[in-house]
Amino acid sequence: MNTRLNLARRPFVGLCVAALIQLAASISAQAQPYPNRPIKLMVAFPPGGSSDFVARTMQPRLEAFFGQTCRDREQAGRRWRHRA
């Protein structure tokens, strides 16, 4: 009867050890604050248009929301090819 109890206890002990290891690993791995550099707001049309107006209107709100500076970049003629 004692052997049966030990066999039933092994998976539980293994599960507890695995949970403690996972907890220790998650505590030591802290995420970096996001975003950690200025945000680039890509506008695919030339300056002065309605998309430029919307981007410049939303820029202060995005800066307040993320707590990070936001830059708008007009890239006329590059409508669907974006680079990071």
N, C-alpha and C positions, 0 to 999 in steps of 0.2 A: 504494500500500500504506500509506503514511503517513496519507492521508486516511481510510482505513478504520479505522485505529487511533484517530484522533481522534474519529470518529463513535461508536465503541464506548465511548470514555472519557467522553463528555459525560453520559450518564445516570448513570453511577457518581459523577461529580463532583457533579452536581445532588443525588443522593441523600445524599452525604456532607454537603453544605452544609445540606440540609433537616434531617438528623439533628443537626448541631451547633446549628442554630437551636432545634430542639425541646429539646435538652438545656439550652441557656442559659435558655429560657423556664421549664422545669420547676424549675431550681435557684432562680430568682428568686421563684417562686410557692410560698411556704411555707404550709401549712395551719395554722389556728389550733387550739389545743388543744381537744379535745372532752371533755366538755361544759364550756362556759365560764360557766355560771350554775347556780344550784341546780336540782335535778331535782324536778319536781312529780309525785308519785305520786297519780293520781286514783283515788279509791274511790267507786263509784257507789251505795253503800248507807250507811245511817245508822251512827253510831259504836256500838260494842259488839257488832257481829255478827261472824260468822266471817270475812268479807272484811276487816273492819277489823283483826282479829287477825292475819291473814296479812300484810297490808300493814305493820303495826307490827313483825312478826317479821322481815320481809325488809328493812326500812329500814336497819339497821346493816350488813347484808351488802352491800347496794347501795352504801352510802357507802364501804365499804372497797374494793369492786370498782372504782368509778369515781373514787374520790378526791375526791368532791364531796359537799356536803351534800344531803340528800334530805328533802323535806317531803311529808307525806301530807295530802290535802285530801278531806274527806268532802263529797260533793255528793248528798245524799239527794234522790231524785226525778228526777235527771238521769241516767238509766241509759245512754242511748245517744246523748245530745247532748253532745259534748265540745268544749270550746273550748281553743285553745292559749294 
